[in-house]
């Protein structure tokens, strides 16, 4: 059963925890430490900073908190794509 992600609830929580300006790395680390996924962290980060998702994604993915996870997922994604591509060629 899928659960709905309430970005507004998390955004409000971040605003309560950090009522003043906070460094990106601290904020992103807090989001990850709160159990948010990289996608959820990016959504809340983008809303908190008032920036586009593409810009927020780049900052979150390159952050210390998510760098290793993002590298793993990128490698995994590349492997899946190459396997899918190879299977597609065999099927033809």
Backbone as a ProteinNet text record, in pm:
[ID]
protein_1_A
[PRIMARY]
XXXXXXXXXXXXXXXXXXXXXXXXXXXXXXXXXXXXXXXXXXXXXXXXXXXXXXXXXXXXXXXXXXXXXXXXXXXXXXXXXXXXXXXXXXXX
[TERTIARY]
84.1	0	89.5	72	152.5	101.4	194.6	156.6	178.2	101.6	111.5	218.1	300.8	403.9	346.1	345.7	293.3	411.1	451	566.7	539.1	413.9	379.1	405.9	376.4	401.5	551.3	630.3	775.6	834.2	779.1	823.9	797.2	679.7	645.6	739.9	770	862	1000.2	1048.9	1180	1178.9	1071.8	1061.6	1059.3	1002.8	1001.4	1139.5	1206.7	1339.9	1443.4	1430	1525.2	1450.7	1415	1341.1	1426.4	1557.9	1649.9	1720	1797	1871.5	1958.9	1964.8	2044.5	2124.2	2242.7	2329.1	2264.5	2282.7	2225	2263.7	2390.4	2436	2368.8	2346.3	2278.1	2132.4	2067.4	1927.8	1910.5	1993.1	1982.3	2013.1	2113	2143.7	2027.4	1960.9	1843.9	1731	1707.3	1600.3	1627.6	1750.1	1785.2	1774.2	1824.3	1817.9	1675.9	1583	1442.1	1372.4	1448.5	1392.9	1337.2	1356.7	1308	1399.3	1340	1417.7	1486.6	1571.4	1640	1539.3	1436.3	1334.1	1253.9	1212	1136.4	1220.3	1348	1438.1	1448.7	1455.9	1466.8	1341.2	1226	1099.8	1092.1	1119.9	1112	1219	1340.5	1449.1	1411.3	1357.5	1318.4	1211.3	1114.3	1007	1060.6	1147.9	1204.3	1288.4	1366.6	1454.3	1383.7	1265.8	1193.3	1264	1313	1387.3	1324.2	1364.9	1317.3	1369.4	1292.5	1331.6	1464.7	1489.7	1614.8	1735.5	1724.7	1833.5	1848.8	1736.5	1739	1796.5	1758.4	1808.2	1960.5	2015.9	2161.6	2229.4	2175.1	2233.4	2221.6	2103.5	2080.9	2168.4	2170.8	2248.6	2397.6	2446	2587.6	2622.3	2522	2547.1	2623	2692.2	2765.2	2669.8	2550.4	2453.3	2410.4	2395.6	2341	2440.7	2561.3	2656.1	2677.7	2706.4	2733.5	2609.1	2493.9	2369.2	2339	2355.4	2326.9	2420.1	2547.3	2642.9	2602.9	2562.2	2518.6	2397.6	2297.5	2176.1	2203.2	2295.2	2330.9	2395.8	2485.9	2551.2	2448.6	2360.5	2256.2	2166.4	2128.3	2044.7	2114.7	2243.9	2320.3	2323.9	2341.9	2345.7	2209.9	2103.9	1968.5	1943.1	1982.1	1962.5	2042.4	2165.7	2246.8	2191.8	2142	2081.3	1954.1	1871.5	1748.2	1778.5	1880.5	1920.7	1968.8	2050.1	2102.4	1988.1	1892.7	1778.5	1693.2	1681.6	1604.7	1669.3	1802.3	1875.3	1861.9	1863.5	1850.6	1710.9	1610.7	1472	1444.7	1521.4	1501.3	1556.9
-117.3	0	124.8	207.4	328.9	436.7	512.2	624.2	753.6	853.5	982.9	1066.9	1130	1218.1	1358.2	1409.6	1543.4	1640.2	1697.1	1787.1	1911	1953.1	2070.7	2049.1	1929	1896.6	1901.4	1846.3	1845.5	1985.9	2062.5	2200.4	2281.5	2264.6	2334.7	2293.6	2164.8	2115.7	2179.4	2187.7	2248.3	2394.7	2463.9	2605.8	2624.4	2527.7	2534.8	2504.4	2405.1	2365.9	2471.7	2530.2	2631	2762	2836.7	2962.2	3069.8	3055	3149	3078.5	3154	3098.9	2983	2879.6	2761.2	2722.1	2670.1	2625.5	2507.5	2502.5	2394.1	2256.4	2237.9	2105.4	2062.3	2156.5	2126.9	2090.2	2167.5	2143.3	2007.5	1978.9	1852.5	1734.5	1749.4	1644.8	1621.7	1728.5	1716.9	1641.5	1675.2	1608.9	1459.7	1424.6	1283.1	1214.7	1279.5	1224.2	1207.9	1282.9	1272.5	1156.4	1085.6	968.3	994.4	1115.1	1144.4	1080.9	1038	985.1	1100.9	1069.2	1174.7	1258.7	1194.2	1267.3	1356.5	1302.4	1381	1496.6	1469.3	1574.9	1687	1648.8	1747.6	1832.7	1771.2	1845.4	1947.7	1903.9	1994.4	2102.8	2064	2160.7	2267.4	2224.5	2319.7	2416.1	2364.8	2450.2	2546.4	2497.4	2581.5	2694.9	2662	2761.9	2843.6	2801.1	2872.4	2862.3	2742.8	2724.8	2614.3	2608.9	2506	2369.3	2266.5	2129.8	2090.1	2131.3	2092.5	2148.7	2272.9	2334.5	2267.8	2240.8	2176.3	2035.6	1963.3	1826.4	1824.8	1917.3	1923.5	1947.5	2035.5	2067	1947.4	1885.2	1772	1653.3	1619.6	1504.3	1522.6	1644.7	1670.2	1697.2	1698.6	1725.8	1611.2	1641.8	1540.5	1431.7	1471.3	1375.9	1271.6	1309.9	1219.2	1175.8	1229	1203.3	1054.6	976.3	833.6	759.5	790.2	726.2	758.6	883.4	926.4	857.3	843.2	775.3	629.1	564.3	424.6	412.6	498.7	491.6	522.4	613.6	646.7	526.5	460.6	341.7	231.8	211	110	140.7	266	308.5	279.2	309.3	284.2	135.2	51.1	-93.9	-143.3	-98.3	-137.6	-96.5	24.7	71	-12.5	-46.7	-125.5	-266.9	-325.6	-459.5	-453.4	-354.2	-338.1	-318.6	-241	-216.4	-345.4	-422.3	-548.5	-647	-653.9	-743.4	-700.6	-571.9	-518.7	-558	-550.7	-587.4	-736.2	-819.7	-964.7	-997.4	-927.7	-952.9	-917.2	-828.5	-784.5	-886.7
0	0	0	-97.8	-110	-14.6	36.3	121.5	44.8	79.2	13.7	84.6	6.1	60.5	73.5	194.3	221.3	233.8	120.8	122.4	207.1	212	292.1	440.1	488.4	629.5	659.1	568.9	588.2	574	482.6	464.7	591.5	648.2	772.4	884.9	892.5	994.9	979.2	856.3	830	872.3	842.7	880.1	1031.7	1102.9	1249.1	1306.7	1249.6	1298	1262.4	1143.9	1096	1066.6	1170.3	1147.2	1079.6	1091	1027	912	837.8	723.7	769.4	688	719	594.4	616.6	508	434.6	303.5	223.8	276.3	309.5	352.5	482.7	572.5	698.7	671	587.2	553.3	485.5	387.9	315.3	407.6	491.7	589.3	684.4	724.9	812.5	741.9	615.4	540.2	527.7	492.8	481.7	617.8	720.7	856	907.6	848.9	886.9	816.9	733.3	665.8	527.6	475.7	341.9	237.9	127.4	15.7	-55.8	-150	-225	-304.5	-358.1	-433.5	-339.3	-226.5	-129.2	-75.2	-47	0.3	-102.6	-229.3	-336.7	-344.9	-331.9	-337.7	-224.3	-102.7	12.2	0.9	-38.1	-54.3	-156.6	-270.6	-375.9	-325.6	-254.4	-201.9	-96	-8.6	97.2	38.1	-63.1	-125.6	-233.5	-277	-382.3	-516	-546	-671.3	-755.9	-880	-971.4	-928.9	-959.8	-924.3	-988.2	-1110.6	-1177	-1102.8	-1058	-982.2	-845.8	-781	-649.4	-659.4	-764	-782.8	-790.6	-866.4	-881.1	-745.9	-666.1	-535	-440.8	-437.4	-346.9	-386.9	-513.8	-561.4	-533.8	-542.6	-521.3	-375	-288.1	-146.5	-80.8	26.9	102.4	150.2	192	246.2	144.2	19.3	-81.9	-188.3	-188.6	-297.2	-325.2	-221.4	-241.8	-289.6	-230.7	-272.2	-418.2	-455.3	-592	-690	-654.4	-741.9	-760.2	-651.6	-660.7	-751.8	-730.2	-810	-956.9	-982.5	-1119.7	-1188.3	-1117.2	-1171.6	-1195	-1097.7	-1109.5	-1229.8	-1245.6	-1357.5	-1489.8	-1498.4	-1620.9	-1654.3	-1552.6	-1573.8	-1624.1	-1560.7	-1602.6	-1747.2	-1783.3	-1921.1	-2020.5	-1986.4	-2079.9	-2095.1	-1986.2	-1993.6	-2077.7	-2055.6	-2132.3	-2280.3	-2307.4	-2445.3	-2511.8	-2440.5	-2493.2	-2518.2	-2425.5	-2442.3	-2560.8	-2580.4	-2693.1	-2824.7	-2831	-2953	-2982.2	-2879.5	-2897	-2946.3	-2897.9	-2934.7	-3081.3	-3136.2	-3274.9	-3364.9
[MASK]
++++++++++++++++++++++++++++++++++++++++++++++++++++++++++++++++++++++++++++++++++++++++++++

